[in-house]
């Protein structure tokens, strides 16, 4: 319950979440559930695997358009929040650039089995779109993304949130499993000062 409230606050406050997992279906289910916490926002979802409800706009890559082109089309729709189900190429750069600038928050998904793996993969995939140095790509990732959620599907089929990490600056755990670490991200304090309803008990 604490993790759910934290992630809902992140999206309401216009933050960007990276959802990493070794299981695409579980990742898309979580992303669709997060989208449903924002009923009044215009959400455009790219490659959502049919999980997003009819009240959201869903676009998919196919024979006529690759993922990067579909993300470009999504951005033309002026979404309040952008969801990209599976970042695995140049669309990663487009999504991160939008989340760092024109789009106020959203969720991007990546296949990874650990937070470190997720960050490496996102940087590598974003780098396939442009010829810039790792430092610039790293700067974009840290400017765009605020929270990383690590999901793992175990051999018995159980899907578990193993970590939730604040990646706004230093990477610091907010939740280890379902246990809060006591760390309060800087953006949470900012959201509270802006009048968002923040349950600080989530962090203790």
N, C-alpha and C positions, 0 to 999 in steps of 0.2 A: 504493500500500500504506500509506503514511503517513497519508493522508487517511482511509482506511478504518479504520485503528486508532484515529485520533483521534475519529472519529464514534462508533465502537463504545464507546469509553471514555465519551464524553459521555452516551450513553444508559444505560450501566451505572451511571454515577454520578448518574443522575436529573436530567440537564440537559435543557433544551428546545431543539430545533433548528427553525429556519425553513428550509425548502427552497424557493428561488425559481427559477423557470425560465420560459422561453418555450414550453415543450413539456410538456403534461400527462402524456403517456405516459412520457416519460423521468423525470419527477418521481416518478410512482407506482412505477416500477420501482426507483428508488433507495430510496424509502420502504419498499417491501416487503423489499428486501435488508437494510435496517437493522433492520426488525422481526425478521428471521430470525436476527440476532445475539443475540437475547434469548429463547432457547427456554424458559426457566423462568418468564418473566414473563407475566402476564395482559395481553394487548394487545387493545384494542378500536379498530378502524379504521373511520372514517366516510368514505364515498365513496372507497374504495380501488380502484375500477374492476376488482374481481375479481382483483387482483394478490396479495392477501394469502392465505397458505395456510390450510388447514382448521383448523390448530391455533390460529389467531387468530379472534377474533370480528369479523365484518364487518357493518356496517350501511350502508344507502344511503338517501338522500333520494328521495322519489318523490311520486306524486300525493297520497298520504295524509299525508305528513309532509315539512315543509321541512327544510333542513339544520340550522337552529337547534334544531328539535324533536328531530332525530336525535342531535345532540350531547348534548342533555339526557338522552335515553335512554341514551346511551353512558356518561355520568357516573354514572347510577344503577347501572350494572354494576360500579362500583368498580374501574376498570382500574388496573393497575400503571403502564402507559404508554398515553397517548392519541395516536392518529394521525388527523389530519384532512387528507384528500388535497387539498382545494381550498377554501381560505377565500375567500369572495367576498361576504360579507354579515354579518348579525348573529351568525352562529355563530362568527365570529372573536373577538368579545368573550367569548363563553362559553368557548371553548377557552383563550384567554389567561388568563382568570380562574381556570380550573381548574388550569392549569399553574403559575400563581403561588401556588396554595394547596393544593388537595386532591389533585392528581395529581402523582406524582413523575416528571416528565419525559415527553417524547414528541416528536412531530414534527408541524408544521403546514406545509401547502403553500400557495404563493401564485404567481399568474402575474405575472412581472416580468422585466425584461431587465437589471436592475442592482441591486446592494444598496440604493442610495438609493431607487430606484423601489419595491423590495420593502417597505422600512420605511414609505414614504409610503402605499402601498396598504393595508398592514396597519392602520395607524392610521386611515385613512379608513374602512375596512370595519368595524373595531371600533367606530368612532364612530357607525355607523348603528344600533347596538343601544340606545344610551343617550344622554341629553341631558347630556353633561358636556363640559368644556373639553378642548382639545387637550393641555394640560399633564397632565391626569389620565390621558388615554388614553396619552400618551407614557410616563408613569410606569408604567402597567400593562404596556406592551410591554417596557420595560427590566427590569421585575421578573420577567416571565414567561420571556423568551427569553434564551438564552445564546450561541447559535451561529447564524450564517447561512451557508448554502451556496448559491452561485449556480451554476446549471446553464444552459448555452446549447446549443440545437440549431442547428447551422450549416446552410447551404444544401445542403452535400454529405451531410447526414444524420447527421454525426458529433455525438455528445452529449459535451460537455466540462464538467468542473468548472472554472470560471474563477477563483473565489475562495472561500475559507473565512474567515469573519470572526468574531472575538470581539466580541459585542455586550453583554457584561456590563460596563456602564459606557461608557467610550470605545469607539468602533468601531475595531478594530485588526485588520489582516490576520494570519491564522495561516498560511495558504497562499495564494500567488499562482500560479495554475495548480497544478502538482504540487510546486512548490518551497516549502519551509518558510521563513518569514521570521525565525525565531528568537524570536518572541513566544510566551510561555507564559501562557495565561489563568489568572486567579486561581483559578478553580474547579478547575483541574488540580492545583495545589499543594494545595488543600484535599482533593481526592480521594486524593492520595498520602498525606496525613497520616491519612486514614481507613482506609488499608490497601488501597486499590485498586492493582492492578498497572499502573503507569504506565511506559511506555517513553519516557523523556525524549529518546531519540535521534530520535523523530519530529519534534522541533522544531528540529533542527540540520541 
